[in-house]
Amino acid sequence: MNVAEAMTPRSDVVTVELPGTRDDVLEYLQERSFSSVPVVKQTDDGETYRGLISRDDLIENPDEDQLAMLMRDVATTTRDTTVEEAAALMLDEGIRRVPVVDGQLEGIITVTDVVRAIAESEADGGTEVGDLATRDVNTTYVETPLTVAERELFYANVPYAVVLDDEGEMDGVLTEVDIIDVAQVVEGEDDTGGSIANEDDDWMWEGIKSVGNSYIPTRNVEIPSAPVGDFMTGDVVTVTGRKTARETARTMLSNDVEQVPLVQGDQLVGIVRDVNLLEALT
């Protein structure tokens, strides 16, 4: 199977155009739960692809409003590349969406597109997920403020945390999508200070001094500080190690999740992320 058969075609790809603002992207990330959005620019020769903007780009750069400064370059692919090669590229580059470009944006292939190919038997899915799962599980406590949990996800460099209760048992799952859904960009201003210098300072020329405070505009991403338990998904779908990549792919798609905890009996023993399923193809 090649990329052209698995990708989302350009006609169905949501994009933002230069020049534009972060609000254009935030709307799509919040309303459609995208992880990133392609950026294009209209020129005399037609549309040209310029880059991607992700959830992390918005959260980590709250003071930047212009799309041109927020977007970043990522690897691209072509229509005749195989799905297996696209999966390997995603794993090597650590990216979830690969633009399909041939002079202009022709579509985009995502981790979800590859997972769908596995689910529909268009790509190899016979490997048991016990062999693909990550045994190191990112966790957080159910009473942790969401502001702290967001930093935990950032420093762990994963888009999820399994939420544990007072007994250390799995109580839910928190994802980047849950956080971006409630994040808000708040505008304000900071006081830059008062007097520049005193009349008696040796370096003071002609008695220049400030007559008031100055302010600069600020923009910050505001995340509620309520406990994680208020925002997590509590009804958690799990899998066992004997499930195949194909069965797990179908579970992810039907429940619209990007990761499922791996359990052995009642014990949490790992996590199966959608990117782990791609490893079965490489």
FIDOVO-499939 format. One record per residue: residue number from 1; x, y, z of N, C-alpha, C in turn. Coordinates in nm, 2 decimals. Last residue first. Layout:
<sites>
SITE	resi	n.px	n.py	n.pz	ca.px	ca.py	ca.pz	c.px	c.py	c.pz
SITE	NUM	X	Y	Z	X	Y	Z	X	Y	Z
...
</sites>
This chain:
<sites>
SITE	resi	n.px	n.py	n.pz	ca.px	ca.py	ca.pz	c.px	c.py	c.pz
SITE	282	0.81	-0.18	1.06	0.94	-0.14	1.03	1.04	-0.25	1.06
SITE	281	0.56	-0.24	1.15	0.57	-0.23	1.00	0.72	-0.20	0.96
SITE	280	0.55	-0.23	1.42	0.52	-0.36	1.36	0.55	-0.36	1.21
SITE	279	0.57	0.04	1.48	0.69	-0.04	1.48	0.67	-0.18	1.42
SITE	278	0.31	0.13	1.48	0.39	0.16	1.35	0.52	0.07	1.35
SITE	277	0.23	0.09	1.73	0.18	0.00	1.63	0.26	0.01	1.50
SITE	276	0.34	0.30	1.87	0.40	0.17	1.89	0.36	0.07	1.78
SITE	275	0.18	0.51	1.80	0.31	0.50	1.73	0.38	0.37	1.75
SITE	274	-0.03	0.46	1.97	-0.06	0.44	1.83	0.08	0.43	1.76
SITE	273	0.09	0.29	2.26	0.05	0.41	2.19	0.04	0.38	2.04
SITE	272	0.03	0.10	2.53	0.04	0.09	2.39	-0.01	0.21	2.32
SITE	271	0.20	0.06	2.84	0.11	0.15	2.76	0.13	0.11	2.61
SITE	270	0.20	-0.16	3.12	0.26	-0.09	3.01	0.16	0.00	2.95
SITE	269	0.07	-0.28	3.33	0.20	-0.33	3.31	0.27	-0.25	3.19
SITE	268	-0.16	-0.28	3.59	-0.11	-0.20	3.48	0.04	-0.23	3.45
SITE	267	-0.35	-0.56	3.69	-0.23	-0.48	3.70	-0.19	-0.40	3.57
SITE	266	-0.54	-0.75	3.68	-0.58	-0.61	3.73	-0.47	-0.52	3.73
SITE	265	-0.41	-0.91	3.40	-0.51	-0.92	3.51	-0.56	-0.78	3.55
SITE	264	-0.23	-0.68	3.28	-0.21	-0.82	3.30	-0.30	-0.85	3.42
SITE	263	-0.27	-0.42	3.03	-0.29	-0.48	3.16	-0.26	-0.63	3.16
SITE	262	-0.19	-0.12	2.89	-0.17	-0.26	2.88	-0.18	-0.32	3.02
SITE	261	-0.39	0.16	2.79	-0.31	0.09	2.89	-0.30	-0.06	2.86
SITE	260	-0.37	0.31	2.47	-0.45	0.23	2.56	-0.35	0.16	2.66
SITE	259	-0.38	0.61	2.27	-0.30	0.51	2.35	-0.40	0.43	2.44
SITE	258	-0.55	0.76	2.13	-0.42	0.74	2.07	-0.33	0.65	2.15
SITE	257	-0.90	0.70	2.05	-0.79	0.73	2.15	-0.66	0.70	2.08
SITE	256	-1.16	0.63	1.95	-1.10	0.76	1.93	-1.00	0.80	2.03
SITE	255	-1.27	0.38	1.96	-1.28	0.46	2.08	-1.22	0.60	2.07
SITE	254	-1.21	0.28	1.71	-1.35	0.28	1.76	-1.37	0.37	1.88
SITE	253	-0.93	0.31	1.71	-1.01	0.39	1.61	-1.16	0.39	1.66
SITE	252	-0.84	0.14	1.91	-0.81	0.28	1.92	-0.90	0.36	1.83
SITE	251	-0.94	-0.11	1.81	-0.99	-0.06	1.94	-0.96	0.09	1.95
SITE	250	-0.80	-0.14	1.58	-0.94	-0.13	1.57	-1.00	-0.07	1.70
SITE	249	-0.54	-0.17	1.69	-0.57	-0.05	1.60	-0.72	-0.03	1.59
SITE	248	-0.58	-0.41	1.82	-0.56	-0.29	1.90	-0.58	-0.16	1.82
SITE	247	-0.60	-0.58	1.61	-0.71	-0.57	1.70	-0.70	-0.44	1.78
SITE	246	-0.34	-0.54	1.49	-0.46	-0.51	1.42	-0.58	-0.49	1.51
SITE	245	-0.17	-0.62	1.69	-0.16	-0.48	1.65	-0.29	-0.44	1.58
SITE	244	-0.35	-0.85	1.91	-0.26	-0.81	1.80	-0.26	-0.66	1.77
SITE	243	-0.33	-0.94	2.25	-0.40	-0.87	2.14	-0.30	-0.84	2.03
SITE	242	-0.18	-1.02	2.46	-0.20	-1.12	2.35	-0.28	-1.06	2.24
SITE	241	-0.16	-0.82	2.65	-0.05	-0.84	2.57	-0.07	-0.94	2.45
SITE	240	-0.48	-0.65	2.65	-0.38	-0.74	2.71	-0.27	-0.76	2.61
SITE	239	-0.61	-0.31	2.70	-0.58	-0.43	2.62	-0.48	-0.52	2.69
SITE	238	-0.87	-0.08	2.79	-0.74	-0.14	2.81	-0.73	-0.26	2.71
SITE	237	-1.03	0.23	2.83	-1.02	0.11	2.75	-0.88	0.05	2.76
SITE	236	-1.17	0.40	3.10	-1.05	0.37	3.02	-1.06	0.23	2.96
SITE	235	-1.34	0.65	3.19	-1.38	0.52	3.14	-1.27	0.47	3.05
SITE	234	-1.23	0.90	3.24	-1.24	0.80	3.35	-1.27	0.66	3.30
SITE	233	-1.02	1.13	3.13	-1.11	1.04	3.08	-1.12	0.92	3.18
SITE	232	-0.97	1.44	3.32	-0.93	1.31	3.26	-1.05	1.24	3.20
SITE	231	-1.07	1.66	3.45	-1.04	1.68	3.31	-1.01	1.54	3.24
SITE	230	-1.08	1.63	3.73	-1.19	1.70	3.66	-1.18	1.70	3.51
SITE	229	-0.84	1.51	3.80	-0.96	1.43	3.79	-1.08	1.50	3.73
SITE	228	-0.66	1.72	3.82	-0.66	1.64	3.70	-0.79	1.56	3.69
SITE	227	-0.80	2.00	3.99	-0.74	1.87	3.99	-0.75	1.80	3.85
SITE	226	-0.74	2.34	3.86	-0.83	2.24	3.92	-0.76	2.10	3.91
SITE	225	-0.62	2.54	3.72	-0.54	2.47	3.82	-0.62	2.37	3.90
SITE	224	-0.64	2.58	3.37	-0.70	2.57	3.50	-0.62	2.50	3.60
SITE	223	-0.40	2.78	3.20	-0.45	2.64	3.21	-0.52	2.63	3.35
SITE	222	-0.32	3.02	2.97	-0.38	3.00	3.10	-0.44	2.86	3.10
SITE	221	-0.06	3.15	2.81	-0.15	3.04	2.80	-0.20	3.01	2.94
SITE	220	-0.03	3.51	2.77	0.01	3.38	2.84	-0.10	3.28	2.81
SITE	219	0.11	3.81	2.68	0.02	3.71	2.64	0.06	3.57	2.70
SITE	218	0.14	4.16	2.75	0.19	4.02	2.77	0.07	3.93	2.72
SITE	217	0.27	4.49	2.69	0.16	4.39	2.68	0.22	4.25	2.69
SITE	216	0.42	4.69	2.94	0.43	4.62	2.82	0.32	4.51	2.81
SITE	215	0.44	5.01	3.09	0.38	4.88	3.08	0.40	4.82	2.94
SITE	214	0.60	5.23	3.33	0.57	5.19	3.19	0.52	5.05	3.19
SITE	213	0.53	5.49	3.57	0.55	5.35	3.54	0.52	5.32	3.39
SITE	212	0.68	5.82	3.58	0.57	5.72	3.60	0.61	5.58	3.56
SITE	211	0.89	5.97	3.52	0.78	6.04	3.59	0.66	5.94	3.61
SITE	210	1.24	5.92	3.55	1.11	5.87	3.51	1.00	5.94	3.59
SITE	209	1.48	6.18	3.48	1.42	6.08	3.56	1.28	6.04	3.52
SITE	208	1.77	6.36	3.43	1.66	6.28	3.37	1.60	6.18	3.47
SITE	207	1.97	6.54	3.51	1.86	6.52	3.60	1.74	6.44	3.54
SITE	206	2.18	6.55	3.33	2.07	6.65	3.31	1.95	6.62	3.40
SITE	205	2.25	6.21	3.38	2.28	6.33	3.30	2.16	6.42	3.30
SITE	204	2.39	6.00	3.62	2.27	6.07	3.58	2.30	6.20	3.51
SITE	203	2.60	5.88	3.72	2.58	5.86	3.58	2.46	5.94	3.53
SITE	202	2.59	5.93	4.00	2.70	5.99	3.92	2.67	5.99	3.77
SITE	201	2.27	6.02	4.14	2.36	5.92	4.08	2.46	5.98	3.99
SITE	200	2.10	6.22	4.23	2.24	6.22	4.28	2.33	6.11	4.23
SITE	199	1.85	6.17	4.12	1.92	6.29	4.08	2.07	6.29	4.12
SITE	198	1.83	5.82	4.03	1.81	5.93	4.12	1.89	6.05	4.07
SITE	197	1.66	5.66	3.74	1.78	5.69	3.83	1.75	5.80	3.92
SITE	196	1.41	5.58	3.66	1.53	5.53	3.59	1.65	5.55	3.68
SITE	195	1.12	5.49	3.84	1.23	5.58	3.81	1.35	5.51	3.75
SITE	194	0.97	5.18	3.77	0.95	5.33	3.79	1.07	5.41	3.75
SITE	193	0.86	4.90	3.57	0.93	4.97	3.68	0.91	5.12	3.67
SITE	192	0.70	4.77	3.39	0.84	4.77	3.37	0.92	4.84	3.47
SITE	191	0.43	4.56	3.45	0.49	4.69	3.49	0.64	4.68	3.47
SITE	190	0.26	4.40	3.19	0.35	4.39	3.30	0.41	4.53	3.33
SITE	189	-0.07	4.30	3.09	0.04	4.38	3.08	0.13	4.37	3.21
SITE	188	-0.26	4.06	2.89	-0.24	4.15	3.01	-0.13	4.25	2.98
SITE	187	-0.45	3.79	2.77	-0.37	3.91	2.74	-0.37	3.99	2.87
SITE	186	-0.45	3.44	2.75	-0.49	3.56	2.83	-0.40	3.67	2.80
SITE	185	-0.57	3.17	2.59	-0.47	3.27	2.58	-0.52	3.39	2.65
SITE	184	-0.66	2.86	2.75	-0.70	2.99	2.70	-0.58	3.08	2.70
SITE	183	-0.74	2.52	2.76	-0.64	2.62	2.76	-0.69	2.75	2.70
SITE	182	-0.91	2.31	2.73	-0.95	2.40	2.83	-0.85	2.52	2.84
SITE	181	-0.80	2.16	2.52	-0.95	2.19	2.52	-0.98	2.30	2.61
SITE	180	-0.55	2.10	2.60	-0.57	2.21	2.50	-0.71	2.25	2.49
SITE	179	-0.60	1.89	2.78	-0.55	2.01	2.82	-0.57	2.13	2.72
SITE	178	-0.70	1.68	2.62	-0.78	1.73	2.73	-0.73	1.86	2.78
SITE	177	-0.49	1.65	2.45	-0.61	1.70	2.39	-0.70	1.75	2.50
SITE	176	-0.30	1.53	2.61	-0.27	1.67	2.56	-0.40	1.73	2.51
SITE	175	-0.48	1.34	2.86	-0.41	1.36	2.73	-0.38	1.51	2.70
SITE	174	-0.52	1.11	3.12	-0.52	1.25	3.08	-0.43	1.26	2.96
SITE	173	-0.72	0.85	3.23	-0.61	0.89	3.15	-0.63	1.04	3.11
SITE	172	-0.78	0.68	3.55	-0.82	0.74	3.43	-0.70	0.77	3.34
SITE	171	-0.70	0.53	3.76	-0.83	0.59	3.77	-0.88	0.66	3.65
SITE	170	-0.50	0.26	3.87	-0.54	0.34	3.75	-0.68	0.39	3.77
SITE	169	-0.39	0.29	4.21	-0.46	0.22	4.11	-0.50	0.32	3.99
SITE	168	-0.29	0.41	4.43	-0.20	0.39	4.33	-0.26	0.31	4.21
SITE	167	-0.48	0.49	4.61	-0.42	0.36	4.63	-0.32	0.32	4.52
SITE	166	-0.57	0.73	4.51	-0.50	0.73	4.64	-0.43	0.60	4.67
SITE	165	-0.51	0.68	4.16	-0.59	0.73	4.27	-0.50	0.72	4.40
SITE	164	-0.35	0.81	3.86	-0.36	0.71	3.97	-0.44	0.77	4.08
SITE	163	-0.37	0.83	3.51	-0.40	0.90	3.64	-0.42	0.79	3.74
SITE	162	-0.12	0.83	3.27	-0.22	0.75	3.33	-0.24	0.81	3.47
SITE	161	-0.09	1.09	3.03	-0.05	1.04	3.16	-0.16	0.95	3.22
SITE	160	0.04	1.20	2.71	-0.06	1.14	2.80	0.00	1.12	2.94
SITE	159	0.23	1.25	2.51	0.11	1.32	2.51	0.00	1.27	2.61
SITE	158	0.57	1.31	2.63	0.47	1.22	2.59	0.33	1.29	2.59
SITE	157	0.78	1.43	2.77	0.78	1.43	2.62	0.69	1.32	2.57
SITE	156	0.81	1.49	3.03	0.82	1.35	2.99	0.82	1.33	2.84
SITE	155	0.77	1.76	3.02	0.90	1.71	3.05	0.92	1.57	3.02
SITE	154	0.49	1.76	2.94	0.59	1.83	2.86	0.73	1.77	2.89
SITE	153	0.37	1.63	3.15	0.36	1.57	3.01	0.47	1.63	2.93
SITE	152	0.43	1.80	3.36	0.47	1.67	3.36	0.47	1.60	3.23
SITE	151	0.29	2.03	3.28	0.44	2.04	3.28	0.49	1.89	3.29
SITE	150	0.03	1.94	3.32	0.07	1.98	3.19	0.22	1.98	3.18
SITE	149	0.03	1.90	3.60	0.02	1.78	3.51	0.07	1.82	3.37
SITE	148	0.02	2.16	3.68	0.14	2.08	3.71	0.15	1.96	3.62
SITE	147	-0.23	2.24	3.59	-0.11	2.32	3.55	0.02	2.24	3.58
SITE	146	-0.40	2.07	3.73	-0.38	2.05	3.58	-0.26	2.13	3.53
SITE	145	-0.28	1.94	4.04	-0.34	2.05	3.96	-0.30	2.03	3.81
SITE	144	-0.35	1.61	4.14	-0.25	1.70	4.09	-0.32	1.81	4.01
SITE	143	-0.53	1.41	4.21	-0.55	1.54	4.27	-0.44	1.64	4.23
SITE	142	-0.44	1.18	4.07	-0.57	1.24	4.04	-0.59	1.38	4.10
SITE	141	-0.10	1.20	3.96	-0.20	1.17	4.07	-0.33	1.25	4.04
SITE	140	0.04	1.04	3.67	0.02	1.15	3.75	-0.09	1.11	3.85
SITE	139	0.28	0.87	3.46	0.16	0.87	3.54	0.16	1.01	3.61
SITE	138	0.40	0.68	3.19	0.39	0.81	3.25	0.27	0.82	3.33
SITE	137	0.56	0.37	3.20	0.44	0.44	3.19	0.44	0.58	3.26
SITE	136	0.76	0.16	3.04	0.77	0.28	3.12	0.65	0.36	3.10
SITE	135	0.70	-0.02	2.84	0.68	-0.07	2.98	0.69	0.05	3.08
SITE	134	0.52	0.00	2.55	0.62	0.06	2.63	0.59	0.03	2.77
SITE	133	0.45	-0.28	2.32	0.41	-0.18	2.43	0.54	-0.13	2.50
SITE	132	0.51	-0.49	2.16	0.53	-0.35	2.11	0.51	-0.24	2.21
SITE	131	0.46	-0.73	2.26	0.60	-0.71	2.21	0.62	-0.57	2.16
SITE	130	0.19	-0.71	2.32	0.29	-0.73	2.43	0.43	-0.71	2.39
SITE	129	0.07	-0.70	2.08	0.11	-0.57	2.13	0.19	-0.59	2.26
SITE	128	0.18	-0.93	1.82	0.11	-0.91	1.95	0.16	-0.78	2.02
SITE	127	0.15	-0.87	1.48	0.23	-0.87	1.59	0.15	-0.85	1.72
SITE	126	-0.02	-0.84	1.25	-0.02	-0.97	1.33	0.06	-0.97	1.45
SITE	125	-0.04	-0.64	1.06	-0.09	-0.62	1.20	-0.10	-0.74	1.29
SITE	124	0.07	-0.48	0.77	0.09	-0.59	0.87	0.04	-0.56	1.01
SITE	123	-0.20	-0.32	0.60	-0.06	-0.33	0.64	-0.05	-0.43	0.75
SITE	122	-0.46	-0.36	0.55	-0.38	-0.31	0.44	-0.23	-0.31	0.47
SITE	121	-0.63	-0.42	0.75	-0.55	-0.53	0.70	-0.48	-0.49	0.57
SITE	120	-0.75	-0.22	0.88	-0.82	-0.27	0.77	-0.74	-0.37	0.69
SITE	119	-0.56	-0.15	1.08	-0.69	-0.21	1.12	-0.76	-0.27	1.00
SITE	118	-0.35	-0.05	0.92	-0.33	-0.17	1.00	-0.46	-0.24	1.03
SITE	117	-0.48	0.18	0.83	-0.43	0.08	0.73	-0.41	-0.06	0.80
SITE	116	-0.51	0.31	1.07	-0.63	0.26	1.00	-0.59	0.16	0.89
SITE	115	-0.25	0.37	1.13	-0.32	0.28	1.22	-0.45	0.22	1.15
SITE	114	-0.21	0.55	0.92	-0.13	0.43	0.92	-0.20	0.32	1.01
SITE	113	-0.38	0.75	1.00	-0.40	0.69	0.87	-0.32	0.56	0.86
SITE	112	-0.27	0.82	1.25	-0.40	0.76	1.25	-0.43	0.69	1.11
SITE	111	-0.03	0.94	1.17	-0.02	0.82	1.25	-0.16	0.74	1.24
SITE	110	-0.10	1.07	0.84	-0.09	1.08	0.98	-0.07	0.94	1.04
SITE	109	-0.03	1.24	0.55	-0.05	1.11	0.61	-0.01	1.12	0.76
SITE	108	-0.19	1.48	0.34	-0.11	1.45	0.46	-0.14	1.31	0.51
SITE	107	-0.16	1.64	0.02	-0.23	1.57	0.12	-0.15	1.56	0.24
SITE	106	-0.02	1.80	-0.14	-0.11	1.71	-0.21	-0.20	1.64	-0.11
SITE	105	0.12	2.12	-0.16	0.06	2.02	-0.07	-0.04	1.94	-0.14
SITE	104	0.35	2.13	-0.43	0.25	2.19	-0.35	0.20	2.08	-0.26
SITE	103	0.59	1.99	-0.50	0.57	2.13	-0.54	0.47	2.20	-0.46
SITE	102	0.45	1.76	-0.35	0.52	1.76	-0.48	0.50	1.89	-0.54
SITE	101	0.41	1.62	-0.03	0.44	1.74	-0.11	0.50	1.71	-0.24
SITE	100	0.24	1.55	0.24	0.27	1.48	0.11	0.28	1.60	0.01
SITE	99	0.35	1.58	0.58	0.29	1.64	0.46	0.33	1.57	0.33
SITE	98	0.29	1.37	0.84	0.39	1.40	0.73	0.32	1.46	0.61
SITE	97	0.25	1.36	1.18	0.18	1.40	1.06	0.29	1.43	0.95
SITE	96	0.40	1.30	1.40	0.27	1.23	1.38	0.21	1.26	1.25
SITE	95	0.75	1.24	1.46	0.64	1.33	1.42	0.52	1.24	1.39
SITE	94	1.01	1.14	1.49	0.93	1.17	1.61	0.82	1.26	1.57
SITE	93	1.17	1.06	1.28	1.16	1.20	1.31	1.08	1.24	1.43
SITE	92	1.14	0.78	1.30	1.27	0.84	1.30	1.27	0.98	1.33
SITE	91	0.86	0.75	1.28	0.93	0.70	1.40	1.07	0.76	1.41
SITE	90	0.81	0.86	1.03	0.74	0.91	1.15	0.82	0.87	1.28
SITE	89	0.96	0.69	0.87	0.99	0.83	0.88	0.93	0.89	1.00
SITE	88	0.82	0.45	0.90	0.96	0.45	0.95	1.00	0.60	0.96
SITE	87	0.58	0.52	0.78	0.58	0.48	0.92	0.72	0.49	0.98
SITE	86	0.67	0.55	0.52	0.61	0.66	0.59	0.61	0.64	0.74
SITE	85	0.73	0.28	0.46	0.84	0.39	0.46	0.79	0.51	0.53
SITE	84	0.48	0.17	0.48	0.59	0.12	0.57	0.70	0.23	0.58
SITE	83	0.35	0.29	0.27	0.31	0.32	0.40	0.41	0.28	0.50
SITE	82	0.58	0.41	0.02	0.50	0.30	0.08	0.46	0.35	0.22
SITE	81	0.55	0.68	-0.21	0.62	0.62	-0.10	0.53	0.52	-0.03
SITE	80	0.40	0.82	-0.39	0.44	0.69	-0.42	0.52	0.62	-0.32
SITE	79	0.36	1.08	-0.29	0.24	0.99	-0.30	0.28	0.85	-0.32
SITE	78	0.62	1.17	-0.05	0.55	1.18	-0.18	0.44	1.07	-0.18
SITE	77	0.69	1.38	0.24	0.70	1.25	0.17	0.63	1.27	0.04
SITE	76	0.89	1.57	0.48	0.78	1.55	0.39	0.80	1.42	0.31
SITE	75	0.98	1.69	0.81	1.00	1.60	0.69	0.88	1.59	0.61
SITE	74	0.91	2.03	0.89	0.91	1.89	0.92	0.94	1.81	0.79
SITE	73	0.96	2.35	1.02	0.98	2.26	0.91	0.97	2.12	0.96
SITE	72	0.70	2.53	1.20	0.84	2.47	1.19	0.84	2.38	1.07
SITE	71	0.54	2.84	1.31	0.55	2.71	1.23	0.69	2.66	1.23
SITE	70	0.56	3.08	1.44	0.52	2.96	1.52	0.55	2.83	1.44
SITE	69	0.61	3.28	1.26	0.71	3.26	1.37	0.68	3.13	1.45
SITE	68	0.39	3.27	1.10	0.52	3.25	1.04	0.63	3.23	1.14
SITE	67	0.18	3.33	1.27	0.20	3.19	1.22	0.34	3.17	1.17
SITE	66	0.21	3.55	1.54	0.22	3.53	1.40	0.25	3.38	1.36
SITE	65	0.23	3.56	1.82	0.10	3.55	1.76	0.10	3.52	1.61
SITE	64	0.39	3.47	2.12	0.40	3.48	1.97	0.27	3.46	1.91
SITE	63	0.36	3.41	2.38	0.37	3.55	2.34	0.38	3.58	2.19
SITE	62	0.36	3.14	2.41	0.23	3.21	2.43	0.24	3.35	2.39
SITE	61	0.50	2.89	2.32	0.53	3.02	2.27	0.40	3.11	2.29
SITE	60	0.41	2.65	2.41	0.54	2.69	2.45	0.58	2.83	2.41
SITE	59	0.16	2.62	2.30	0.17	2.63	2.45	0.30	2.68	2.49
SITE	58	0.21	2.61	2.02	0.13	2.72	2.08	0.15	2.73	2.23
SITE	57	0.38	2.39	2.00	0.43	2.52	1.95	0.34	2.63	2.01
SITE	56	0.22	2.18	2.09	0.33	2.22	2.17	0.38	2.36	2.13
SITE	55	0.04	2.16	1.87	-0.01	2.19	2.00	0.11	2.25	2.09
SITE	54	0.21	2.29	1.57	0.16	2.18	1.66	0.10	2.24	1.79
SITE	53	0.22	2.37	1.24	0.22	2.42	1.37	0.15	2.32	1.46
SITE	52	0.44	2.33	0.95	0.34	2.28	1.04	0.34	2.36	1.17
SITE	51	0.49	2.48	0.62	0.53	2.41	0.74	0.41	2.36	0.82
SITE	50	0.42	2.55	0.35	0.53	2.63	0.43	0.57	2.56	0.55
SITE	49	0.32	2.50	0.02	0.33	2.45	0.15	0.44	2.51	0.22
SITE	48	0.14	2.72	-0.19	0.27	2.66	-0.16	0.26	2.61	-0.01
SITE	47	-0.09	2.78	-0.46	-0.07	2.75	-0.31	0.07	2.68	-0.30
SITE	46	0.02	3.00	-0.72	-0.08	2.91	-0.66	-0.04	2.89	-0.51
SITE	45	0.18	3.19	-0.82	0.19	3.06	-0.88	0.10	2.95	-0.82
SITE	44	0.15	3.40	-0.65	0.11	3.42	-0.79	0.10	3.28	-0.87
SITE	43	0.04	3.23	-0.35	0.13	3.31	-0.43	0.07	3.32	-0.57
SITE	42	-0.06	3.16	-0.02	-0.11	3.18	-0.16	-0.01	3.27	-0.23
SITE	41	0.07	2.91	0.19	0.07	3.05	0.15	0.02	3.06	0.00
SITE	40	0.00	2.70	0.48	0.02	2.72	0.33	0.02	2.87	0.31
SITE	39	0.06	2.47	0.73	0.05	2.61	0.70	0.08	2.63	0.55
SITE	38	-0.12	2.20	0.90	-0.03	2.25	0.80	-0.05	2.40	0.77
SITE	37	-0.14	2.14	1.25	-0.21	2.19	1.13	-0.11	2.24	1.03
SITE	36	-0.16	1.89	1.50	-0.09	1.99	1.43	-0.17	2.03	1.30
SITE	35	-0.34	1.73	1.63	-0.21	1.75	1.70	-0.13	1.86	1.63
SITE	34	-0.69	1.81	1.66	-0.58	1.78	1.58	-0.45	1.80	1.67
SITE	33	-0.95	1.84	1.77	-0.85	1.76	1.84	-0.73	1.72	1.75
SITE	32	-1.13	2.02	1.68	-1.12	1.90	1.60	-1.01	1.80	1.66
SITE	31	-1.13	2.24	1.86	-1.26	2.19	1.81	-1.25	2.05	1.74
SITE	30	-0.86	2.28	1.92	-0.95	2.26	2.02	-1.08	2.19	1.97
SITE	29	-0.73	2.31	1.67	-0.68	2.21	1.77	-0.78	2.18	1.88
SITE	28	-0.88	2.51	1.55	-0.88	2.37	1.49	-0.83	2.27	1.60
SITE	27	-0.83	2.73	1.72	-0.97	2.69	1.69	-0.97	2.54	1.64
SITE	26	-0.56	2.76	1.70	-0.61	2.71	1.82	-0.76	2.66	1.80
SITE	25	-0.52	2.87	1.44	-0.48	2.73	1.47	-0.55	2.68	1.59
SITE	24	-0.62	3.13	1.47	-0.67	3.05	1.36	-0.64	2.90	1.38
SITE	23	-0.47	3.23	1.68	-0.62	3.20	1.71	-0.67	3.11	1.59
SITE	22	-0.23	3.29	1.58	-0.24	3.17	1.65	-0.39	3.13	1.68
SITE	21	-0.29	3.43	1.24	-0.26	3.43	1.38	-0.28	3.30	1.45
SITE	20	-0.13	3.49	0.92	-0.24	3.45	1.01	-0.20	3.46	1.15
SITE	19	-0.06	3.54	0.57	-0.03	3.56	0.71	-0.16	3.53	0.79
SITE	18	-0.08	3.18	0.56	0.00	3.30	0.59	-0.05	3.42	0.51
SITE	17	-0.36	2.97	0.66	-0.28	3.05	0.56	-0.20	3.16	0.62
SITE	16	-0.41	2.63	0.76	-0.42	2.78	0.79	-0.32	2.85	0.69
SITE	15	-0.61	2.35	0.67	-0.49	2.42	0.67	-0.52	2.56	0.73
SITE	14	-0.74	2.02	0.66	-0.76	2.16	0.72	-0.62	2.23	0.72
SITE	13	-0.79	1.82	0.38	-0.69	1.86	0.48	-0.73	2.01	0.53
SITE	12	-0.95	1.74	0.17	-1.00	1.71	0.31	-0.90	1.76	0.42
SITE	11	-0.80	1.80	-0.05	-0.94	1.85	-0.04	-1.00	1.84	0.10
SITE	10	-0.57	1.65	-0.02	-0.56	1.79	0.00	-0.70	1.85	0.02
SITE	9	-0.65	1.33	0.15	-0.62	1.42	0.03	-0.63	1.56	0.06
SITE	8	-0.48	1.15	0.38	-0.59	1.24	0.37	-0.56	1.33	0.25
SITE	7	-0.33	0.83	0.26	-0.33	0.97	0.31	-0.47	1.04	0.31
SITE	6	-0.34	0.58	0.14	-0.37	0.59	0.28	-0.39	0.73	0.33
SITE	5	-0.28	0.60	-0.13	-0.40	0.52	-0.09	-0.44	0.54	0.05
SITE	4	-0.04	0.74	-0.13	-0.16	0.80	-0.20	-0.29	0.73	-0.16
SITE	3	0.14	0.57	0.00	0.09	0.68	0.07	-0.04	0.74	0.01
SITE	2	0.06	0.22	-0.08	0.14	0.34	-0.09	0.07	0.46	-0.02
SITE	1	0.09	-0.12	0.00	0.00	0.00	0.00	0.09	0.12	0.00
</sites>
